[in-house]
């Protein structure tokens, strides 16, 4: 005799249909384009960094959220500093013509950047050109290195025709953090 008849069948079928409905409604994560593989360790994660010197109050805190978009063909990094005092979004993608990872970074300030990224070992190396009102800064370079609990970013900028060290920032994974804008 079949156990799924009468009163027993209804609850089982209801639970089964709910599981199937939620499974069908859940967005499937796309596979990241293999040419974007160096970004894989960052995607789907959120990181935070205290950018101000130790002991400085109030602290300057940057929150970065990395996500795969467009069916794995691009990665979006959304970040904000101090809950939206400043922030921006980067769209990273494979540039077929130049055969490299390229990106655009749009900010809440009066400038944007566009650049390229290359990978080597546990590092990502960036070079970007600044467009708009960013003071005297015309270019920025950075080296992103994976660490045990996040990544570090060491950057320098071209200002007044001279390269100048900017800073090294240590980011730690903070799953409960989220970029915010005012």
C-alpha positions, 0 to 999 in steps of 0.5 A: 500500500502506498504511504503517500495517500490521503492525509499523509500525502498533503503535508509531504507534497506541500513541503516538497512543492515549497522546497522546489519553489524555493530552489527554483527561485534561488538565483544560481551563481554563474561560473566566473569567466575563466579569464577573470579567475584571478578575481575568484578569491575575492568574489562573493566576499566583503572586506573592511579596512581601517584607513586612518592611523592607529588611535585616530578618531574618528576612524576612517573605515572602507567597506568593499563588497565583491560580486559576480555579475552579468552571468560571470562576465564581470565583477562589481566592487562596491565600496564606501568610506564612513557609511557613504562620505565617499564611495564608488563602484568598479566594473571589472571585465575581460577586455578582448581587444587588449587581452587583459582585465580592464575596469572602470571606477565611478565615484561619488566625487567629481572624477572616475578612473579606467585601468587595467589589472594583471595577475601574478601569484597571489597579487593583482597589479593595477594601473589606472588613469584619472579623469575629472577633478581629483586634485593633481592626481593623474594616475594611480597604481596598486598592488593587491596581495591576498592575506590569510584573512583578506588582502592588502593594497599598496598604492602610489599616485602620480601627482604633479608629474611625480610618483608618490607613495600613497598608503598600504591598507589591510583589509579583513573579511567582514561578512556582516558589513555592507557598503552604504551611501547617503 
